[in-house]
């Protein structure tokens, strides 16, 4: 029995089924996403969503959806489902759904009278093409299948409406048609691997609504263009493949292509296999560069997310070459940063002050999770350049003070991962000596001193150790408070007593100035005030400003983004701290902490983790449907746990 599996009772319940999403990516920037009923609930959903470089490089929805109609004895049974004005759903094809499973590819079984139809979908690797295979498992009479494509041709974060600028022209090609609705867009090729009659019947379907956008306070209604439909007979036991992509294909190859795509997909048979599959979705290769996408459906490649995610997405699952390829691209950005040049690759937010610190942490994970000696030989020079870049005072808004600590001004613009803005100002104005900045700095200095020592450069190593000792002493004097936890930040005129999870970064690092007793006190406080079944709260319920529900309009959500919401990626640092303190005896506790996240494999975007959760029960998932830092953190901590199990 499949690990991810839903039966008729759930499939026919819209309240239960529609929030469950599926996401497939092709590692070239494009994706395919919808609900398990193929009813789009976000404007970002679509069967074929792809970047259009000639327009703007943003993702654009070309093929929004595809309605199937089963025809027997002249009776038509439409398997499609759309939401229209007033919350009305039509044509209610979900009532025919009997089962959804996802081992290698998403598979849905429909029953219409004596007809049993299987639908399987793949998104082709490194090609902007979605393939759907229909197999007639059972039928007692002649069966006809009709496919009706809904086209959008618009940016993924916008909506389209009936207009006169649309081009209705199409060309007949091998077993299908090609069409392009607007100038500047690529041509969409829709084909089948058997002869299908194409009926040109242009029409606008008006007032299609996206439920999740409605809830979030965004524009949520659009009109979609249907150019006509494909129709063909299908026999019992026969399989027919529909293809939609940006290039015409030889339709005689579609069967082999589909089989090959199924074969290369790894099964989703348990929690970690699901996350391993999810990890692959964040890789993005274009222009001979290798990037990490921060999340789907709307994020791009961002610097902090890249360095925090890369070890878990690659090293933790044994994919060292992918680490090296992504780091080669990231190193170009770091070189540009160090030399003061414009960033030459497509990684956003490289100028954030903590980027060099997270880059060093990322390289250190190569040493911890793969090979320490190779890490020092391969990346030692880069670590040294980054450390010297900081010591020489070159980073924007990051200054090394005489006490050995790093200072950053975050009063006017956010400088940390807690980066939400409201009315032009940071919601969380963390400023001055920031706890994770300086924990990462101490860790970086010790790591660099070890690299120098391994190269026989003892004199410079001693100098770096002295700076680390100064920073470590100042760290404890500055951040450790009388109640046994760490201040979140300390500025000249302000000290933040708020209990936040950033202190866990300090307790989890390989090199920390904190004693075992101090780390245990911090761990205990975080356990009592921050831990939830889904990860760590961004603020304690006992702290002022606690705002745990990420719901409502954009401003309301921005105000709650880091004020009590739960972030699973922080659980990685929490559990790493647990293992450092309790060793083998902490493993059973760590396993129990992951149970709440394993449940999420069956909610939201199936087989992956969403961006964040509410801080109060029932801890609803929110934000982006799949988030790289969360997936990576759990894979990384699972790898660390396995080392204790195998000890």
C-alpha positions in Angstrom: 0.0 0.0 0.0 1.3 3.5 -0.9 2.6 5.7 1.9 0.7 8.7 0.4 -2.8 7.4 -0.4 -6.3 8.8 -0.1 -9.5 7.0 -0.8 -13.0 8.0 -2.0 -14.3 9.3 1.3 -11.6 12.0 1.4 -11.4 12.6 -2.4 -15.1 13.5 -2.6 -14.9 15.8 0.5 -13.8 19.2 -0.9 -13.0 20.6 2.5 -10.5 17.8 3.1 -9.2 17.3 -0.5 -8.7 20.8 -1.8 -6.0 21.9 0.7 -3.9 19.0 -0.3 -1.5 20.1 -3.1 1.0 18.3 -5.4 4.1 19.9 -6.7 6.5 18.7 -9.4 9.5 20.7 -10.7 11.8 20.0 -13.6 15.0 21.5 -12.0 15.1 24.1 -14.8 12.9 26.7 -13.1 9.5 25.4 -14.2 6.9 23.6 -12.2 3.5 22.0 -12.2 1.2 22.3 -9.2 -2.4 21.9 -8.2 -4.7 20.2 -5.6 -5.0 16.5 -5.7 -8.4 17.0 -7.4 -6.7 19.1 -10.1 -8.8 22.1 -9.0 -6.5 25.1 -8.8 -6.8 26.9 -5.4 -4.0 29.5 -6.0 -3.2 31.8 -8.9 0.2 30.2 -8.8 -1.2 26.8 -9.6 -1.0 25.4 -13.1 -0.2 22.3 -15.1 2.6 24.1 -16.9 4.2 27.1 -15.2 7.5 28.2 -16.7 9.9 31.2 -16.7 9.7 33.3 -19.8 13.1 35.0 -20.1 12.2 37.0 -23.2 9.5 38.8 -21.2 10.8 39.2 -17.6 12.2 35.9 -16.3 9.3 35.5 -14.0 7.2 32.3 -13.8 4.2 32.3 -16.1 1.1 30.0 -16.1 0.6 28.7 -19.7 -1.6 25.7 -19.3 -3.7 26.2 -16.2 -5.6 23.0 -16.2 -7.0 20.2 -18.3 -10.6 18.9 -18.0 -11.3 15.3 -18.9 -14.7 14.1 -20.1 -15.6 10.4 -20.3 -18.3 9.7 -23.0 -20.3 6.5 -23.2 -23.5 6.0 -25.2 -23.7 9.7 -25.9 -23.6 10.6 -22.1 -20.9 12.9 -21.0 -19.2 12.7 -17.5 -16.8 15.6 -16.9 -14.1 14.9 -14.4 -13.0 18.5 -14.1 -13.5 20.8 -11.1 -13.4 24.6 -10.8 -14.6 27.1 -8.3 -16.8 29.9 -9.6 -18.3 33.1 -8.1 -20.1 32.5 -4.8 -18.1 29.5 -4.0 -20.0 27.3 -6.5 -18.0 24.3 -7.8 -18.5 22.9 -11.3 -18.6 20.5 -13.0 -18.1 18.5 -9.8 -15.9 15.8 -11.3 -14.5 15.0 -7.8 -17.6 12.8 -7.2 -16.0 10.3 -9.6 -12.6 10.2 -7.9 -12.0 6.9 -6.1 -8.3 6.9 -5.1 -5.2 9.1 -5.2 -1.7 7.6 -4.6 1.8 8.9 -5.0 4.7 6.5 -5.0 6.7 7.5 -8.0 4.1 9.7 -9.8 0.8 11.2 -8.8 -2.0 8.8 -9.8 -5.7 9.2 -9.6 -8.4 6.5 -10.2 -11.8 7.6 -11.5 -15.0 5.4 -11.7 -17.8 6.5 -14.0 -20.4 3.7 -14.1 -18.6 0.7 -15.5 -15.6 2.8 -16.6 -12.4 2.7 -14.5 -9.9 5.3 -15.6 -6.3 5.9 -14.3 -4.5 9.2 -14.7 -0.8 9.5 -14.0 1.2 12.8 -14.3 4.9 13.5 -14.7 6.8 16.7 -15.2 9.8 16.0 -17.5 13.3 16.5 -16.1 15.1 19.5 -17.6 12.3 20.1 -20.2 9.3 22.4 -19.9 6.8 19.7 -20.5 4.0 18.0 -18.6 2.9 14.5 -19.6 -0.3 12.9 -18.5 -1.0 9.2 -19.1 -4.6 7.9 -19.2 -5.2 4.2 -18.9 -8.6 2.6 -19.3 -8.6 -0.1 -16.7 -12.1 -1.3 -17.3 -15.1 -0.5 -19.6 -18.1 -2.5 -20.9 -18.6 -0.5 -24.1 -17.0 2.0 -26.5 -15.4 4.8 -24.5 -14.5 8.2 -25.7 -12.2 10.6 -23.9 -12.3 14.4 -24.4 -9.5 16.7 -23.1 -10.3 20.4 -22.8 -7.2 22.7 -22.0 -7.7 25.9 -20.0 -5.1 28.4 -21.0 -3.9 31.5 -19.1 -0.6 32.9 -20.6 0.0 35.3 -17.7 2.4 35.9 -14.9 2.0 33.5 -12.0 1.3 36.2 -9.5 -1.3 38.0 -11.7 -4.7 37.2 -13.2 -6.1 37.3 -16.7 -9.5 38.3 -18.1 -11.4 38.2 -21.3 -9.7 40.5 -23.8 -9.5 41.3 -27.5 -5.7 41.1 -27.7 -5.7 37.3 -27.4 -4.6 35.5 -30.6 -6.9 32.6 -31.3 -4.8 31.2 -34.2 -3.4 27.7 -34.0 -1.5 25.3 -36.2 -2.1 21.6 -36.6 1.0 19.6 -35.8 1.7 15.9 -35.3 -1.3 14.6 -33.3 -2.1 18.0 -31.8 -1.9 21.7 -32.2 0.4 24.6 -31.3 -0.8 28.0 -30.2 0.5 31.3 -28.7 -2.0 33.6 -27.1 0.1 36.8 -26.9 3.2 38.3 -28.4 6.4 37.7 -26.5 5.2 34.3 -25.1 6.6 31.0 -26.2 4.4 28.7 -28.3 2.6 26.0 -26.4 2.5 22.5 -28.1 -0.3 20.1 -27.1 -0.1 16.6 -28.5 -1.2 13.0 -27.9 0.6 9.8 -28.8 -2.4 8.6 -30.8 -4.6 10.3 -33.4 -7.0 12.7 -31.7 -9.6 14.8 -33.4 -9.2 18.5 -32.5 -12.4 20.5 -32.4 -11.9 24.3 -32.5 -14.5 25.7 -30.1 -13.0 28.9 -28.6 -14.7 30.1 -25.4 -13.9 32.1 -22.2 -14.7 30.5 -18.9 -15.4 33.5 -16.7 -15.1 34.0 -12.9 -12.9 31.1 -11.9 -11.9 31.7 -8.3 -8.8 30.7 -6.3 -9.8 29.9 -2.8 -6.5 30.4 -1.1 -6.0 33.9 -2.7 -9.4 34.8 -1.5 -8.5 33.9 2.1 -5.2 35.8 1.9 -6.9 39.0 0.8 -5.5 39.0 -2.8 -7.3 39.3 -6.1 -8.7 35.8 -6.7 -11.0 35.7 -9.8 -10.0 35.4 -13.5 -11.2 34.3 -16.9 -9.5 31.4 -18.7 -9.5 30.8 -22.4 -10.4 27.3 -23.8 -9.5 27.0 -27.5 -11.4 23.8 -28.1 -10.9 20.1 -27.2 -9.1 16.9 -28.2 -11.3 13.8 -28.6 -10.3 10.1 -29.1 -11.6 6.6 -28.5 -9.8 4.5 -25.9 -10.0 0.8 -25.5 -9.9 -1.3 -22.3 -6.3 -1.8 -21.3 -5.1 1.0 -23.6 -2.9 3.9 -22.4 -2.8 7.3 -24.2 -0.4 10.1 -23.3 -1.1 13.8 -23.5 1.9 16.2 -23.8 2.0 19.9 -23.2 5.3 21.7 -23.6 7.4 24.4 -25.3 8.7 22.2 -28.1 7.0 19.9 -30.6 7.8 16.3 -29.9 7.8 13.1 -32.0 4.7 11.6 -30.5 6.0 8.1 -31.2 8.5 8.7 -28.4 6.0 9.8 -25.7 5.5 6.3 -24.3 9.2 5.6 -23.8 9.7 9.1 -22.4 6.9 8.7 -19.9 8.3 5.2 -18.8 11.8 6.7 -18.5 10.5 9.5 -16.3 8.6 7.1 -14.1 11.7 5.0 -13.7 14.0 7.8 -12.6 11.6 8.9 -9.9 12.4 7.5 -6.5 9.5 6.1 -4.5 7.9 7.9 -1.6 7.6 5.1 0.9 8.4 6.9 4.2 9.0 10.3 5.8 12.6 10.6 4.8 12.1 9.4 1.3 9.4 12.0 0.8 11.8 14.7 2.0 14.6 13.4 -0.2 12.3 13.7 -3.2 11.3 17.2 -2.1 14.9 18.1 -1.8 15.4 17.4 -5.5 12.7 19.9 -6.4 14.7 22.9 -5.1 17.6 22.4 -7.5 17.5 24.8 -10.5 20.0 24.6 -13.4 20.2 27.3 -16.0 22.8 29.2 -17.9 25.4 26.6 -16.9 24.8 27.5 -13.2 23.3 25.5 -10.4 21.0 27.3 -7.9 18.8 26.4 -4.9 15.3 27.8 -5.1 14.2 29.0 -1.6 10.7 27.7 -2.0 7.6 27.1 -4.2 5.6 28.5 -5.7 6.9 32.1 -5.6 10.4 32.2 -4.2 13.7 32.7 -6.2 17.2 31.7 -5.3 18.2 33.7 -2.1 21.6 33.8 -0.5 20.8 33.1 3.1 18.4 30.3 2.1 21.0 28.8 -0.2 23.7 28.5 2.5 21.3 27.3 5.2 19.7 24.7 2.9 22.5 23.3 0.8 24.0 20.9 3.3 20.7 19.2 4.0 19.5 19.2 0.4 22.7 17.5 -0.8 25.3 16.2 1.7 22.7 14.7 4.1 21.3 12.5 1.3 24.7 11.6 -0.2 24.6 14.0 -3.2 28.0 15.5 -2.8 28.3 16.5 -6.5 25.2 18.6 -6.3 26.7 20.4 -3.3 29.9 21.2 -5.3 27.9 22.4 -8.3 25.7 24.7 -6.3 28.6 25.9 -4.3 30.6 26.7 -7.4 27.8 29.1 -8.5 27.5 30.5 -5.0 31.2 31.0 -4.8 31.0 33.3 -7.9 28.6 35.4 -6.0 30.8 35.4 -2.9 33.8 36.4 -5.0 31.8 39.3 -6.4 30.8 40.3 -2.9 34.3 40.2 -1.6 35.7 42.2 -4.5 32.9 44.7 -4.5 31.6 43.8 -7.9 28.0 43.5 -9.1 26.7 40.0 -8.4 27.1 38.1 -11.7 24.8 35.2 -10.9 21.1 35.1 -10.1 21.3 34.8 -6.3 19.3 37.5 -4.5 20.1 39.3 -1.2 23.8 38.7 -1.3 24.5 42.0 0.5 22.7 40.9 3.7 25.3 41.3 6.5 25.1 37.7 7.7 25.7 36.1 4.3 29.5 35.6 4.8 28.8 34.0 8.2 26.2 31.5 6.8 28.5 30.7 3.9 31.2 29.7 6.3 28.7 27.6 8.3 27.6 25.9 5.1 31.2 25.0 4.2 31.8 23.7 7.7 28.9 21.3 7.2 30.8 19.8 4.3 33.5 19.0 6.8 31.0 17.5 9.3 28.7 15.6 7.0 31.2 14.4 4.3 35.0 14.9 4.6 36.8 17.2 6.9 40.2 17.1 5.2 38.7 17.6 1.8 36.6 20.5 3.0 39.7 22.3 4.4 41.7 21.6 1.2 38.8 22.6 -1.2 37.2 25.4 0.6 39.8 26.5 3.1 40.9 29.5 1.0 37.3 30.7 0.6 36.7 30.5 4.3 39.9 32.5 4.9 38.8 35.2 2.3 35.4 35.5 4.0 36.9 35.8 7.5 39.4 38.5 6.3 36.6 40.3 4.4 34.8 40.7 7.8 37.9 41.6 9.8 38.8 44.3 7.2 35.4 45.9 7.7 34.3 45.5 4.1 30.8 44.0 4.4 27.9 46.4 4.1 26.4 47.1 7.6 28.6 44.6 9.5 31.4 46.1 11.6 33.9 44.3 13.8 34.2 46.2 17.1 37.2 46.3 19.4 35.6 43.8 21.8 35.7 41.2 19.0 31.9 41.2 18.4 30.1 42.1 15.1 27.7 45.0 15.0 24.9 45.6 12.5 22.3 48.4 12.4 18.8 46.9 11.8 16.7 49.8 13.0 15.7 51.1 9.5 15.9 47.9 7.5 15.9 44.3 8.6 19.3 42.6 8.6 18.5 39.1 9.7 16.2 36.2 8.6 13.4 37.9 10.6 13.0 40.3 7.7 9.3 41.3 7.6 8.4 44.9 7.0 5.2 46.9 7.9 4.6 50.5 7.0 8.2 50.9 5.8 9.8 49.7 9.0 11.0 46.3 10.3 8.4 44.4 12.3 11.3 42.9 14.3 14.1 45.6 14.4 16.9 43.4 15.6 20.0 45.7 15.8 23.4 46.0 17.4 25.1 42.9 18.6 22.8 40.1 17.2 23.0 36.8 18.9 23.3 34.4 15.9 25.7 36.8 14.1 28.2 36.6 16.9 27.7 32.9 17.6 28.4 32.2 13.9 31.4 34.6 14.0 33.0 32.8 17.0 32.4 29.4 15.2 33.9 30.7 12.0 37.0 32.0 13.7 37.7 28.6 15.4 37.0 26.7 12.1 39.3 29.0 10.2 42.1 28.6 12.9 41.7 24.8 12.4 42.1 25.2 8.6 45.3 27.3 9.2 46.7 24.8 11.6 46.0 21.9 9.1 48.1 23.9 6.5 50.9 24.4 9.0 50.3 28.1 9.3 50.6 28.2 13.1 51.4 31.9 13.5 48.2 33.1 11.8 46.2 30.4 13.5 47.3 31.7 16.9 46.2 35.2 15.9 42.8 34.0 14.8 42.4 32.0 18.0 43.2 35.1 20.1 40.5 37.0 18.2 38.1 34.1 18.8 38.9 34.1 22.5 38.2 37.8 22.7 34.9 37.4 20.8 33.9 34.4 22.9 34.5 36.2 26.2 32.6 39.3 25.0 29.8 37.0 23.7 29.2 35.6 27.1 29.4 39.0 28.9 27.0 40.5 26.3 24.3 37.8 25.8 24.1 35.4 28.8 21.6 36.8 31.2 20.7 36.0 34.8 17.7 33.9 33.8 19.7 31.3 31.9 19.0 32.2 28.3 20.5 34.6 25.7 19.5 38.1 24.8 18.3 38.2 21.2 20.2 41.4 20.5 22.0 44.1 22.5 22.4 47.7 21.3 23.7 50.7 23.0 20.3 51.8 24.3 18.4 48.6 24.1 18.6 45.0 25.2 16.0 42.5 23.9 14.8 40.2 26.7 12.4 38.5 24.3 12.7 34.7 24.2 13.4 33.9 20.6 14.8 30.7 19.0 17.9 32.4 17.5 19.8 31.5 20.6 19.6 27.8 19.5 21.9 28.6 16.7 24.6 29.4 19.3 24.0 26.2 21.3 24.1 24.0 18.2 27.3 25.1 16.6 30.4 22.9 16.5 32.3 25.7 18.2 30.6 27.7 20.9 31.8 29.8 23.9 28.9 28.5 25.9 29.5 25.8 28.6 27.5 22.6 28.7 25.5 23.9 31.6 24.6 27.1 29.8 23.6 25.3 26.7 21.3 23.0 28.8 19.6 26.0 30.5 19.0 27.5 27.1 17.7 24.2 25.7 15.3 23.8 28.6 13.8 27.3 28.2 13.4 26.8 24.5 11.7 23.5 25.2 9.2 25.0 27.6 8.4 28.2 25.7 9.2 27.7 22.0 8.9 24.0 21.0 5.7 22.9 19.2 4.9 19.7 17.3 5.8 21.5 14.1 9.0 23.2 15.1 10.1 26.3 17.1 8.1 29.4 17.7 9.7 32.6 16.6 8.6 34.2 19.9 7.6 32.9 23.3 3.9 33.2 24.2 5.2 34.8 27.4 6.9 37.6 25.5 5.2 40.9 24.6 4.0 41.1 21.0 3.2 37.5 20.7 1.1 37.1 17.5 0.9 33.5 16.5 -1.7 33.3 13.7 -0.4 33.9 10.2 -3.8 34.7 8.6 -5.8 37.6 7.3 -4.7 40.3 4.9 -1.1 41.0 3.9 -0.5 43.6 6.7 -1.9 41.3 9.3 0.2 38.4 8.1 3.4 40.6 8.0 2.8 41.6 11.6 2.7 37.9 12.7 5.4 36.6 10.4 8.1 36.4 13.1 6.1 37.1 16.2 5.2 33.6 17.3 4.7 31.7 14.1 6.5 28.3 13.9 9.5 27.6 11.7 10.5 23.9 11.2 14.1 24.7 10.1 14.8 26.0 13.6 14.0 22.5 14.9 17.2 21.4 13.2 19.3 23.5 15.5 17.2 22.5 18.5 17.6 18.8 17.9 21.3 19.3 17.2 21.6 21.0 20.5 19.7 18.1 22.1 22.2 15.5 20.7 25.2 17.6 21.7 23.9 17.7 25.3 22.4 14.3 25.8 24.2 12.2 23.1 22.5 8.8 22.6 20.0 9.3 25.3 18.5 12.2 23.4 17.7 10.2 20.3 14.4 8.9 21.3 13.3 12.4 22.3 14.5 13.7 18.9 12.5 11.0 17.1 9.4 12.0 18.9 9.9 15.6 17.9 9.8 14.6 14.3 6.5 12.8 14.5 4.5 16.1 14.2 6.3 16.9 10.9 5.9 13.4 9.5 2.1 14.1 9.7 2.6 17.0 7.3 3.5 14.6 4.5 -0.2 14.2 4.0 -1.3 17.8 4.2 -0.5 21.0 2.3 1.9 20.2 -0.5 2.2 16.4 -0.2 5.5 14.9 0.7 7.2 18.2 1.7 7.0 21.0 4.3 5.4 24.4 4.0 7.0 27.7 4.9 5.7 28.1 8.4 2.9 27.2 10.9 0.7 29.0 13.3 2.1 29.2 16.8 -1.1 28.0 18.5 -3.1 24.8 18.0 -4.0 23.3 15.6 -0.7 24.7 14.2 -2.1 25.2 10.7 0.5 25.2 7.8 0.9 28.6 6.1 2.9 30.4 3.4 4.7 28.8 0.6 3.7 25.2 0.0 7.2 23.9 -0.1 10.2 25.5 1.7 13.8 24.5 1.2 15.2 25.5 4.6 12.6 23.3 6.4 13.1 20.2 4.2 16.9 20.7 4.4 17.0 21.1 8.2 15.1 17.8 8.9 17.3 15.9 6.4 20.4 17.3 8.0 19.4 16.5 11.5 18.3 13.0 10.4 21.8 12.5 9.1 23.4 13.7 12.3 21.0 11.4 14.3 22.0 8.4 12.1 25.6 8.9 13.1 24.7 8.4 16.7 22.6 5.4 15.9 25.5 3.8 14.0 28.1 4.7 16.6 
